C-alpha cells in the first residue's frame, strides 16, 4: 500500500544492469593474471570502482539524467556491498563502519580518477588506488592498465547514450585494448 505513494526511480533497473555488466567484467581472470590486480577483496573492490568510474565518467555530459543514473548506480552498488558484507559475517554493529569506509573509498576514487584523467597522471593514480596494496607495482603493468582505461573511455564514448540509459554497455576486452585505439 505504501508503494502507491512513493515514486520508483526510473534509473534503478538500468543502473542494476550497468552495475552487473561492470561487476561481471571485473571478474575476468586476465585482470588478475595479466594486469596483476591483487586478487583480494580490496583488489576486486578497487577494480569494480574503476569500472563504475568509467561508466559514470561516460555519463558526465548527459546532464541531469546522467547524474541521476550515476546516483542510481551508486545506490545499487552499495546495496550489493551491504549484502556482501552481511554474507561475509559482518554484523549490524560493524556494518556502518565498513560501509562508511567503502563509501569514502568510492568517493575518493571517483575524484582521483577524474583528476588523473584531466592531468594525465593515471599511472600514479592507479598505483595509489588499484594497486595500493602492492609495495611497488610494476611500471609495465601500470602502463598497460592505464592504456586499458584510456582506450575503454574512448570506446565507451562511442556508445550511444540511449543504450546506456537502457542499461546496455560494452566494455572492451582487456587483452584486446590495443585494437580499439584512443
CNS distance restraints for C-alpha pairs under 8 A (distance, minus, plus):
assign (resid   1 and name CA) (resid   5 and name CA) 7.95 0.50 0.50
assign (resid   2 and name CA) (resid   6 and name CA) 7.05 0.50 0.50
assign (resid   3 and name CA) (resid   7 and name CA) 7.77 0.50 0.50
assign (resid   8 and name CA) (resid  12 and name CA) 7.95 0.50 0.50
assign (resid   9 and name CA) (resid  72 and name CA) 7.78 0.50 0.50
assign (resid  11 and name CA) (resid  15 and name CA) 5.82 0.50 0.50
assign (resid  11 and name CA) (resid  68 and name CA) 7.11 0.50 0.50
assign (resid  11 and name CA) (resid  69 and name CA) 5.50 0.50 0.50
assign (resid  11 and name CA) (resid  72 and name CA) 6.12 0.50 0.50
assign (resid  11 and name CA) (resid 165 and name CA) 7.49 0.50 0.50
assign (resid  12 and name CA) (resid  16 and name CA) 6.16 0.50 0.50
assign (resid  12 and name CA) (resid  69 and name CA) 7.74 0.50 0.50
assign (resid  12 and name CA) (resid  72 and name CA) 5.63 0.50 0.50
assign (resid  12 and name CA) (resid  73 and name CA) 7.49 0.50 0.50
assign (resid  12 and name CA) (resid  76 and name CA) 7.51 0.50 0.50
assign (resid  13 and name CA) (resid  17 and name CA) 6.33 0.50 0.50
assign (resid  13 and name CA) (resid 167 and name CA) 7.28 0.50 0.50
assign (resid  14 and name CA) (resid  18 and name CA) 6.12 0.50 0.50
assign (resid  14 and name CA) (resid  69 and name CA) 7.87 0.50 0.50
assign (resid  14 and name CA) (resid 164 and name CA) 7.68 0.50 0.50
assign (resid  14 and name CA) (resid 165 and name CA) 6.24 0.50 0.50
assign (resid  14 and name CA) (resid 166 and name CA) 5.24 0.50 0.50
assign (resid  14 and name CA) (resid 167 and name CA) 3.80 0.50 0.50
assign (resid  14 and name CA) (resid 168 and name CA) 7.58 0.50 0.50
assign (resid  15 and name CA) (resid  19 and name CA) 5.96 0.50 0.50
assign (resid  15 and name CA) (resid  69 and name CA) 6.34 0.50 0.50
assign (resid  15 and name CA) (resid  70 and name CA) 7.69 0.50 0.50
assign (resid  15 and name CA) (resid  72 and name CA) 5.74 0.50 0.50
assign (resid  15 and name CA) (resid  73 and name CA) 4.72 0.50 0.50
assign (resid  15 and name CA) (resid  76 and name CA) 6.84 0.50 0.50
assign (resid  15 and name CA) (resid 167 and name CA) 6.20 0.50 0.50
assign (resid  16 and name CA) (resid  20 and name CA) 6.05 0.50 0.50
assign (resid  16 and name CA) (resid  73 and name CA) 6.81 0.50 0.50
assign (resid  16 and name CA) (resid  76 and name CA) 6.14 0.50 0.50
assign (resid  16 and name CA) (resid 167 and name CA) 7.48 0.50 0.50
assign (resid  17 and name CA) (resid  21 and name CA) 6.17 0.50 0.50
assign (resid  17 and name CA) (resid 167 and name CA) 5.05 0.50 0.50
assign (resid  17 and name CA) (resid 168 and name CA) 7.06 0.50 0.50
assign (resid  18 and name CA) (resid  22 and name CA) 6.26 0.50 0.50
assign (resid  18 and name CA) (resid  73 and name CA) 7.52 0.50 0.50
assign (resid  18 and name CA) (resid 164 and name CA) 7.73 0.50 0.50
assign (resid  18 and name CA) (resid 167 and name CA) 5.16 0.50 0.50
assign (resid  18 and name CA) (resid 168 and name CA) 6.57 0.50 0.50
assign (resid  18 and name CA) (resid 169 and name CA) 6.61 0.50 0.50
assign (resid  19 and name CA) (resid  23 and name CA) 5.95 0.50 0.50
assign (resid  19 and name CA) (resid  52 and name CA) 7.31 0.50 0.50
assign (resid  19 and name CA) (resid  73 and name CA) 6.45 0.50 0.50
assign (resid  19 and name CA) (resid  76 and name CA) 7.30 0.50 0.50
assign (resid  19 and name CA) (resid  77 and name CA) 6.74 0.50 0.50
assign (resid  20 and name CA) (resid  24 and name CA) 5.92 0.50 0.50
assign (resid  21 and name CA) (resid  25 and name CA) 6.01 0.50 0.50
assign (resid  21 and name CA) (resid 169 and name CA) 7.16 0.50 0.50
assign (resid  21 and name CA) (resid 170 and name CA) 7.75 0.50 0.50
assign (resid  22 and name CA) (resid  26 and name CA) 6.19 0.50 0.50
assign (resid  22 and name CA) (resid  48 and name CA) 6.59 0.50 0.50
assign (resid  22 and name CA) (resid  51 and name CA) 5.82 0.50 0.50
assign (resid  22 and name CA) (resid  52 and name CA) 6.65 0.50 0.50
assign (resid  23 and name CA) (resid  27 and name CA) 6.72 0.50 0.50
assign (resid  23 and name CA) (resid  48 and name CA) 6.12 0.50 0.50
assign (resid  24 and name CA) (resid  28 and name CA) 7.38 0.50 0.50
assign (resid  25 and name CA) (resid 171 and name CA) 7.46 0.50 0.50
assign (resid  26 and name CA) (resid  31 and name CA) 7.20 0.50 0.50
assign (resid  26 and name CA) (resid  44 and name CA) 7.31 0.50 0.50
assign (resid  26 and name CA) (resid  47 and name CA) 6.35 0.50 0.50
assign (resid  26 and name CA) (resid  48 and name CA) 6.05 0.50 0.50
assign (resid  26 and name CA) (resid  51 and name CA) 7.65 0.50 0.50
assign (resid  27 and name CA) (resid  31 and name CA) 7.71 0.50 0.50
assign (resid  27 and name CA) (resid  44 and name CA) 7.91 0.50 0.50
assign (resid  28 and name CA) (resid  32 and name CA) 7.74 0.50 0.50
assign (resid  29 and name CA) (resid  33 and name CA) 6.07 0.50 0.50
assign (resid  30 and name CA) (resid  34 and name CA) 5.03 0.50 0.50
assign (resid  30 and name CA) (resid  35 and name CA) 6.50 0.50 0.50
assign (resid  30 and name CA) (resid 174 and name CA) 7.30 0.50 0.50
assign (resid  30 and name CA) (resid 175 and name CA) 7.61 0.50 0.50
assign (resid  31 and name CA) (resid  35 and name CA) 4.77 0.50 0.50
assign (resid  31 and name CA) (resid  36 and name CA) 6.38 0.50 0.50
assign (resid  31 and name CA) (resid  37 and name CA) 5.86 0.50 0.50
assign (resid  31 and name CA) (resid 174 and name CA) 7.34 0.50 0.50
assign (resid  32 and name CA) (resid  36 and name CA) 4.83 0.50 0.50
assign (resid  32 and name CA) (resid  37 and name CA) 4.66 0.50 0.50
assign (resid  32 and name CA) (resid  38 and name CA) 6.23 0.50 0.50
assign (resid  32 and name CA) (resid  39 and name CA) 5.88 0.50 0.50
assign (resid  33 and name CA) (resid  37 and name CA) 7.48 0.50 0.50
assign (resid  35 and name CA) (resid 141 and name CA) 5.70 0.50 0.50
assign (resid  35 and name CA) (resid 144 and name CA) 7.28 0.50 0.50
assign (resid  35 and name CA) (resid 145 and name CA) 6.56 0.50 0.50
assign (resid  36 and name CA) (resid 141 and name CA) 6.85 0.50 0.50
assign (resid  37 and name CA) (resid  43 and name CA) 6.04 0.50 0.50
assign (resid  37 and name CA) (resid  44 and name CA) 7.70 0.50 0.50
assign (resid  37 and name CA) (resid  47 and name CA) 7.62 0.50 0.50
assign (resid  37 and name CA) (resid 130 and name CA) 7.06 0.50 0.50
assign (resid  37 and name CA) (resid 131 and name CA) 6.49 0.50 0.50
assign (resid  38 and name CA) (resid  42 and name CA) 7.73 0.50 0.50
assign (resid  38 and name CA) (resid  43 and name CA) 4.77 0.50 0.50
assign (resid  38 and name CA) (resid  44 and name CA) 7.27 0.50 0.50
assign (resid  38 and name CA) (resid 131 and name CA) 7.07 0.50 0.50
assign (resid  38 and name CA) (resid 133 and name CA) 7.66 0.50 0.50
assign (resid  38 and name CA) (resid 134 and name CA) 7.82 0.50 0.50
assign (resid  39 and name CA) (resid  43 and name CA) 5.70 0.50 0.50
assign (resid  39 and name CA) (resid  44 and name CA) 6.28 0.50 0.50
assign (resid  40 and name CA) (resid  44 and name CA) 6.00 0.50 0.50
assign (resid  41 and name CA) (resid  45 and name CA) 6.06 0.50 0.50
assign (resid  42 and name CA) (resid  46 and name CA) 6.02 0.50 0.50
assign (resid  43 and name CA) (resid  47 and name CA) 6.17 0.50 0.50
assign (resid  43 and name CA) (resid 130 and name CA) 6.46 0.50 0.50
assign (resid  43 and name CA) (resid 131 and name CA) 7.29 0.50 0.50
assign (resid  43 and name CA) (resid 133 and name CA) 7.85 0.50 0.50
assign (resid  44 and name CA) (resid  48 and name CA) 6.19 0.50 0.50
assign (resid  45 and name CA) (resid  49 and name CA) 6.20 0.50 0.50
assign (resid  46 and name CA) (resid  50 and name CA) 6.17 0.50 0.50
assign (resid  46 and name CA) (resid 129 and name CA) 7.02 0.50 0.50
assign (resid  46 and name CA) (resid 130 and name CA) 5.34 0.50 0.50
assign (resid  47 and name CA) (resid  51 and name CA) 6.44 0.50 0.50
assign (resid  47 and name CA) (resid 130 and name CA) 6.36 0.50 0.50
assign (resid  48 and name CA) (resid  52 and name CA) 6.20 0.50 0.50
assign (resid  49 and name CA) (resid  53 and name CA) 6.05 0.50 0.50
assign (resid  49 and name CA) (resid 106 and name CA) 6.48 0.50 0.50
assign (resid  49 and name CA) (resid 109 and name CA) 7.16 0.50 0.50
assign (resid  49 and name CA) (resid 110 and name CA) 7.81 0.50 0.50
assign (resid  50 and name CA) (resid  54 and name CA) 6.38 0.50 0.50
assign (resid  50 and name CA) (resid 109 and name CA) 7.56 0.50 0.50
assign (resid  50 and name CA) (resid 110 and name CA) 7.92 0.50 0.50
assign (resid  50 and name CA) (resid 113 and name CA) 7.88 0.50 0.50
assign (resid  50 and name CA) (resid 130 and name CA) 7.81 0.50 0.50
assign (resid  51 and name CA) (resid  55 and name CA) 6.49 0.50 0.50
assign (resid  52 and name CA) (resid  56 and name CA) 6.12 0.50 0.50
assign (resid  53 and name CA) (resid  57 and name CA) 5.73 0.50 0.50
assign (resid  53 and name CA) (resid 109 and name CA) 7.92 0.50 0.50
assign (resid  53 and name CA) (resid 110 and name CA) 5.80 0.50 0.50
assign (resid  53 and name CA) (resid 113 and name CA) 7.39 0.50 0.50
assign (resid  54 and name CA) (resid  58 and name CA) 6.14 0.50 0.50
assign (resid  54 and name CA) (resid 149 and name CA) 7.84 0.50 0.50
assign (resid  54 and name CA) (resid 152 and name CA) 7.67 0.50 0.50
assign (resid  54 and name CA) (resid 153 and name CA) 6.37 0.50 0.50
assign (resid  54 and name CA) (resid 156 and name CA) 7.96 0.50 0.50
assign (resid  55 and name CA) (resid  59 and name CA) 6.42 0.50 0.50
assign (resid  55 and name CA) (resid 156 and name CA) 7.74 0.50 0.50
assign (resid  56 and name CA) (resid  60 and name CA) 6.29 0.50 0.50
assign (resid  56 and name CA) (resid  66 and name CA) 7.77 0.50 0.50
assign (resid  56 and name CA) (resid  70 and name CA) 5.59 0.50 0.50
assign (resid  57 and name CA) (resid 114 and name CA) 7.57 0.50 0.50
assign (resid  58 and name CA) (resid 153 and name CA) 7.14 0.50 0.50
assign (resid  58 and name CA) (resid 156 and name CA) 6.49 0.50 0.50
assign (resid  58 and name CA) (resid 157 and name CA) 6.21 0.50 0.50
assign (resid  59 and name CA) (resid  66 and name CA) 4.91 0.50 0.50
assign (resid  59 and name CA) (resid  67 and name CA) 7.35 0.50 0.50
assign (resid  59 and name CA) (resid  70 and name CA) 7.54 0.50 0.50
assign (resid  59 and name CA) (resid 161 and name CA) 7.67 0.50 0.50
assign (resid  60 and name CA) (resid  66 and name CA) 6.01 0.50 0.50
assign (resid  60 and name CA) (resid  67 and name CA) 6.94 0.50 0.50
assign (resid  61 and name CA) (resid  66 and name CA) 7.16 0.50 0.50
assign (resid  62 and name CA) (resid  66 and name CA) 4.68 0.50 0.50
assign (resid  62 and name CA) (resid  67 and name CA) 7.54 0.50 0.50
assign (resid  62 and name CA) (resid 161 and name CA) 7.91 0.50 0.50
assign (resid  63 and name CA) (resid  67 and name CA) 6.44 0.50 0.50
assign (resid  64 and name CA) (resid  68 and name CA) 6.10 0.50 0.50
assign (resid  65 and name CA) (resid  69 and name CA) 6.14 0.50 0.50
assign (resid  66 and name CA) (resid  70 and name CA) 6.14 0.50 0.50
assign (resid  67 and name CA) (resid  71 and name CA) 6.18 0.50 0.50
assign (resid  68 and name CA) (resid  72 and name CA) 6.13 0.50 0.50
assign (resid  69 and name CA) (resid  73 and name CA) 6.18 0.50 0.50
assign (resid  69 and name CA) (resid 165 and name CA) 7.39 0.50 0.50
assign (resid  70 and name CA) (resid  74 and name CA) 6.27 0.50 0.50
assign (resid  71 and name CA) (resid  75 and name CA) 6.24 0.50 0.50
assign (resid  72 and name CA) (resid  76 and name CA) 6.17 0.50 0.50
assign (resid  73 and name CA) (resid  77 and name CA) 5.94 0.50 0.50
assign (resid  74 and name CA) (resid  78 and name CA) 6.19 0.50 0.50
assign (resid  75 and name CA) (resid  79 and name CA) 6.14 0.50 0.50
assign (resid  76 and name CA) (resid  80 and name CA) 6.31 0.50 0.50
assign (resid  77 and name CA) (resid  81 and name CA) 6.21 0.50 0.50
assign (resid  78 and name CA) (resid  82 and name CA) 5.88 0.50 0.50
assign (resid  78 and name CA) (resid  99 and name CA) 7.94 0.50 0.50
assign (resid  78 and name CA) (resid 103 and name CA) 7.86 0.50 0.50
assign (resid  79 and name CA) (resid  83 and name CA) 6.27 0.50 0.50
assign (resid  80 and name CA) (resid  84 and name CA) 6.06 0.50 0.50
assign (resid  81 and name CA) (resid  85 and name CA) 6.08 0.50 0.50
assign (resid  81 and name CA) (resid  99 and name CA) 7.78 0.50 0.50
assign (resid  82 and name CA) (resid  86 and name CA) 6.26 0.50 0.50
assign (resid  82 and name CA) (resid  95 and name CA) 7.64 0.50 0.50
assign (resid  82 and name CA) (resid  99 and name CA) 7.04 0.50 0.50
assign (resid  83 and name CA) (resid  87 and name CA) 6.15 0.50 0.50
assign (resid  84 and name CA) (resid  88 and name CA) 6.21 0.50 0.50
assign (resid  85 and name CA) (resid  89 and name CA) 6.54 0.50 0.50
assign (resid  85 and name CA) (resid  90 and name CA) 5.45 0.50 0.50
assign (resid  85 and name CA) (resid  95 and name CA) 7.32 0.50 0.50
assign (resid  86 and name CA) (resid  90 and name CA) 4.97 0.50 0.50
assign (resid  86 and name CA) (resid  91 and name CA) 6.32 0.50 0.50
assign (resid  86 and name CA) (resid  95 and name CA) 7.67 0.50 0.50
assign (resid  90 and name CA) (resid  94 and name CA) 6.02 0.50 0.50
assign (resid  90 and name CA) (resid  95 and name CA) 5.89 0.50 0.50
assign (resid  91 and name CA) (resid  95 and name CA) 5.88 0.50 0.50
assign (resid  92 and name CA) (resid  96 and name CA) 7.47 0.50 0.50
assign (resid  94 and name CA) (resid  98 and name CA) 6.58 0.50 0.50
assign (resid  95 and name CA) (resid  99 and name CA) 6.00 0.50 0.50
assign (resid  96 and name CA) (resid 100 and name CA) 5.95 0.50 0.50
assign (resid  97 and name CA) (resid 101 and name CA) 6.29 0.50 0.50
assign (resid  98 and name CA) (resid 102 and name CA) 6.22 0.50 0.50
assign (resid  99 and name CA) (resid 103 and name CA) 5.99 0.50 0.50
assign (resid 100 and name CA) (resid 104 and name CA) 6.10 0.50 0.50
assign (resid 101 and name CA) (resid 105 and name CA) 6.22 0.50 0.50
assign (resid 102 and name CA) (resid 106 and name CA) 6.16 0.50 0.50
assign (resid 103 and name CA) (resid 107 and name CA) 6.22 0.50 0.50
assign (resid 104 and name CA) (resid 108 and name CA) 5.97 0.50 0.50
assign (resid 105 and name CA) (resid 109 and name CA) 5.93 0.50 0.50
assign (resid 106 and name CA) (resid 110 and name CA) 6.17 0.50 0.50
assign (resid 107 and name CA) (resid 111 and name CA) 6.39 0.50 0.50
assign (resid 108 and name CA) (resid 112 and name CA) 5.99 0.50 0.50
assign (resid 109 and name CA) (resid 113 and name CA) 5.88 0.50 0.50
assign (resid 109 and name CA) (resid 129 and name CA) 7.18 0.50 0.50
assign (resid 110 and name CA) (resid 114 and name CA) 6.15 0.50 0.50
assign (resid 111 and name CA) (resid 115 and name CA) 6.13 0.50 0.50
assign (resid 112 and name CA) (resid 116 and name CA) 6.00 0.50 0.50
assign (resid 112 and name CA) (resid 125 and name CA) 6.71 0.50 0.50
assign (resid 113 and name CA) (resid 117 and name CA) 6.12 0.50 0.50
assign (resid 113 and name CA) (resid 122 and name CA) 7.13 0.50 0.50
assign (resid 113 and name CA) (resid 125 and name CA) 6.77 0.50 0.50
assign (resid 114 and name CA) (resid 118 and name CA) 6.45 0.50 0.50
assign (resid 115 and name CA) (resid 119 and name CA) 6.05 0.50 0.50
assign (resid 116 and name CA) (resid 120 and name CA) 5.56 0.50 0.50
assign (resid 116 and name CA) (resid 121 and name CA) 4.70 0.50 0.50
assign (resid 116 and name CA) (resid 122 and name CA) 4.82 0.50 0.50
assign (resid 116 and name CA) (resid 125 and name CA) 6.35 0.50 0.50
assign (resid 117 and name CA) (resid 121 and name CA) 6.73 0.50 0.50
assign (resid 117 and name CA) (resid 122 and name CA) 6.04 0.50 0.50
assign (resid 121 and name CA) (resid 125 and name CA) 6.38 0.50 0.50
assign (resid 122 and name CA) (resid 126 and name CA) 5.98 0.50 0.50
assign (resid 122 and name CA) (resid 146 and name CA) 6.09 0.50 0.50
assign (resid 123 and name CA) (resid 127 and name CA) 6.15 0.50 0.50
assign (resid 123 and name CA) (resid 142 and name CA) 5.56 0.50 0.50
assign (resid 123 and name CA) (resid 143 and name CA) 6.46 0.50 0.50
assign (resid 123 and name CA) (resid 146 and name CA) 5.89 0.50 0.50
assign (resid 124 and name CA) (resid 128 and name CA) 6.21 0.50 0.50
assign (resid 125 and name CA) (resid 129 and name CA) 6.02 0.50 0.50
assign (resid 125 and name CA) (resid 130 and name CA) 7.91 0.50 0.50
assign (resid 126 and name CA) (resid 130 and name CA) 5.03 0.50 0.50
assign (resid 126 and name CA) (resid 131 and name CA) 6.18 0.50 0.50
assign (resid 126 and name CA) (resid 132 and name CA) 7.79 0.50 0.50
assign (resid 126 and name CA) (resid 142 and name CA) 6.94 0.50 0.50
assign (resid 126 and name CA) (resid 146 and name CA) 7.53 0.50 0.50
assign (resid 127 and name CA) (resid 131 and name CA) 4.78 0.50 0.50
assign (resid 127 and name CA) (resid 132 and name CA) 5.76 0.50 0.50
assign (resid 127 and name CA) (resid 137 and name CA) 6.44 0.50 0.50
assign (resid 127 and name CA) (resid 142 and name CA) 6.91 0.50 0.50
assign (resid 128 and name CA) (resid 132 and name CA) 4.60 0.50 0.50
assign (resid 131 and name CA) (resid 137 and name CA) 6.40 0.50 0.50
assign (resid 137 and name CA) (resid 141 and name CA) 7.19 0.50 0.50
assign (resid 137 and name CA) (resid 142 and name CA) 7.04 0.50 0.50
assign (resid 138 and name CA) (resid 142 and name CA) 6.35 0.50 0.50
assign (resid 139 and name CA) (resid 143 and name CA) 6.08 0.50 0.50
assign (resid 140 and name CA) (resid 144 and name CA) 6.16 0.50 0.50
assign (resid 141 and name CA) (resid 145 and name CA) 6.08 0.50 0.50
assign (resid 142 and name CA) (resid 146 and name CA) 5.93 0.50 0.50
assign (resid 143 and name CA) (resid 147 and name CA) 6.14 0.50 0.50
assign (resid 144 and name CA) (resid 148 and name CA) 6.14 0.50 0.50
assign (resid 145 and name CA) (resid 149 and name CA) 6.17 0.50 0.50
assign (resid 146 and name CA) (resid 150 and name CA) 6.16 0.50 0.50
assign (resid 147 and name CA) (resid 151 and name CA) 5.95 0.50 0.50
assign (resid 147 and name CA) (resid 177 and name CA) 7.51 0.50 0.50
assign (resid 147 and name CA) (resid 178 and name CA) 7.98 0.50 0.50
assign (resid 148 and name CA) (resid 152 and name CA) 5.89 0.50 0.50
assign (resid 148 and name CA) (resid 174 and name CA) 6.36 0.50 0.50
assign (resid 148 and name CA) (resid 177 and name CA) 5.59 0.50 0.50
assign (resid 148 and name CA) (resid 178 and name CA) 7.86 0.50 0.50
assign (resid 149 and name CA) (resid 153 and name CA) 6.13 0.50 0.50
assign (resid 150 and name CA) (resid 154 and name CA) 6.43 0.50 0.50
assign (resid 150 and name CA) (resid 182 and name CA) 6.81 0.50 0.50
assign (resid 151 and name CA) (resid 155 and name CA) 6.11 0.50 0.50
assign (resid 151 and name CA) (resid 177 and name CA) 6.37 0.50 0.50
assign (resid 151 and name CA) (resid 178 and name CA) 7.59 0.50 0.50
assign (resid 151 and name CA) (resid 180 and name CA) 6.63 0.50 0.50
assign (resid 151 and name CA) (resid 181 and name CA) 5.89 0.50 0.50
assign (resid 151 and name CA) (resid 182 and name CA) 5.12 0.50 0.50
assign (resid 152 and name CA) (resid 156 and name CA) 5.99 0.50 0.50
assign (resid 152 and name CA) (resid 171 and name CA) 6.54 0.50 0.50
assign (resid 152 and name CA) (resid 172 and name CA) 6.09 0.50 0.50
assign (resid 152 and name CA) (resid 177 and name CA) 7.47 0.50 0.50
assign (resid 153 and name CA) (resid 157 and name CA) 6.07 0.50 0.50
assign (resid 154 and name CA) (resid 158 and name CA) 6.66 0.50 0.50
assign (resid 154 and name CA) (resid 181 and name CA) 7.83 0.50 0.50
assign (resid 154 and name CA) (resid 182 and name CA) 5.60 0.50 0.50
assign (resid 155 and name CA) (resid 159 and name CA) 6.97 0.50 0.50
assign (resid 155 and name CA) (resid 171 and name CA) 7.56 0.50 0.50
assign (resid 155 and name CA) (resid 172 and name CA) 7.24 0.50 0.50
assign (resid 155 and name CA) (resid 180 and name CA) 7.06 0.50 0.50
assign (resid 155 and name CA) (resid 182 and name CA) 7.84 0.50 0.50
assign (resid 156 and name CA) (resid 169 and name CA) 7.72 0.50 0.50
assign (resid 156 and name CA) (resid 170 and name CA) 7.37 0.50 0.50
assign (resid 156 and name CA) (resid 171 and name CA) 7.16 0.50 0.50
assign (resid 159 and name CA) (resid 163 and name CA) 7.52 0.50 0.50
assign (resid 159 and name CA) (resid 164 and name CA) 7.62 0.50 0.50
assign (resid 159 and name CA) (resid 169 and name CA) 7.57 0.50 0.50
assign (resid 160 and name CA) (resid 164 and name CA) 6.67 0.50 0.50
assign (resid 161 and name CA) (resid 165 and name CA) 6.16 0.50 0.50
assign (resid 162 and name CA) (resid 166 and name CA) 6.30 0.50 0.50
assign (resid 163 and name CA) (resid 167 and name CA) 6.45 0.50 0.50
assign (resid 163 and name CA) (resid 168 and name CA) 5.20 0.50 0.50
assign (resid 163 and name CA) (resid 169 and name CA) 7.09 0.50 0.50
assign (resid 164 and name CA) (resid 168 and name CA) 4.83 0.50 0.50
assign (resid 164 and name CA) (resid 169 and name CA) 5.61 0.50 0.50
assign (resid 172 and name CA) (resid 176 and name CA) 6.81 0.50 0.50
assign (resid 172 and name CA) (resid 177 and name CA) 6.34 0.50 0.50
assign (resid 173 and name CA) (resid 177 and name CA) 6.29 0.50 0.50
assign (resid 176 and name CA) (resid 180 and name CA) 7.50 0.50 0.50
assign (resid 177 and name CA) (resid 181 and name CA) 7.21 0.50 0.50
